[in-house]
Amino acid sequence: MASVIKLSYHKRLFLVIIVFLWSVVFCFIGFQYLREQQYKSDFLSAQLQLYNRHLLEIVEEGQPYEEYIMTHNKPFDELRVTIITLSGAVIYDNVLLIDSLDNHRERPEVIQALRNGSGYHIGRQSASDGREYFYSATKGERVVVRTAIPYSSSLDELLKADWNFLIVMISISVVMSVIAFFITRKLGKNIERIKRYEAEQEKDILKRQLTNNINHELKTPVASIQVCLETLLSGISLSDEKRQELIERCYTNNERLRRLLNDVSLITRMEDGSALISKERIIVNDIIKEIAEELEIMPKEERLNLHTNFNEMVVMDGNISLIGSIFRNLTENAIAYSEGRNIYISLLENNDEECRISFEDDGKGVQEEQLPRLFERFYRVDKGRSRQKGGTGLGLAIVKHAVQFHGGTIKVNNRPDGGLRFEFSLKK
């Protein structure tokens, strides 16, 4: 099974900061690139627009524009000049014969010029000569003057964004990443130290609560045993029947003490020494079979009918004692408190990663507000009745710890038709 890599708080914080920082950097670089390209395109178009407007004045005044185009300096070498009527017909082109040119009304830069007075288009291939041009068009009263610069290495260089800022940004980001590493390492260590302290404090509080609860639970059986023994040792005359009753009461309370100490020891072992609890290859079906056999030898008045729906063999790495305690404690809980006659154990899901199992009884269930507290140590729905049944109040707490030890989760709900439904998962 593949192991899960758990990053420290420092590394997680550093990773979040680095992802955020470099995301901002790349977004800024992209924005800056597009903005600078737009600026240079606007600047280039503005230069062409000056030429276009001057040429428009000559055309509108009826002066010989062909001679002007041929003899006067142009803002760029190889400048292509085209004069287009407002209907899109080409009436002049200094590069191509006008007979070979179709209607230009649908050209993007011409559409913009007719709508806004001017427009340009970057890097469109000419349908006439196949060359790629930068176009800029200006609308007059009767015609549209369009100039175009063929793409060349010099034009590419002119429109290229300045990447010097990229080197600066990356350098700043690297420096900030290094600073962030040291800051988050120190911050992460402090936070982890605080978390460890809080966890230890919480653990101490839980241990004190457990100790107080144990002391409280020990008082009743110890007091009962003491009263019985004092009566037996007092020398007063007792009938054989009364003497036997006192001895049996001592034995019952002693058994309760033994179960309580065993349960406390099991919970403590799972909390403090989980790394020392061994795991082996186990078959869950065999454990359920043992539960069924144990139910068969119980007195008829205490026995519940076990119904299983395990249509697959469930094999996993786990502690057989803890897995057994899950099913045994749930079974004992159903026998003691459900007042039902049936138990249902079903396999809900079984894959390579985990299995999900449900454990149900057909008893009366519990009130909804009590459900979240069922897994608390020493919590009892009916305290007097629980003690009469000999319960320690730790059964469902052990179930929860055993499930969590095997990487799973557990939840409990009332069944619609009565009883409780426990659903839990176990990582394989």
Disulfide bonds with the S-S distance in Angstrom:
none
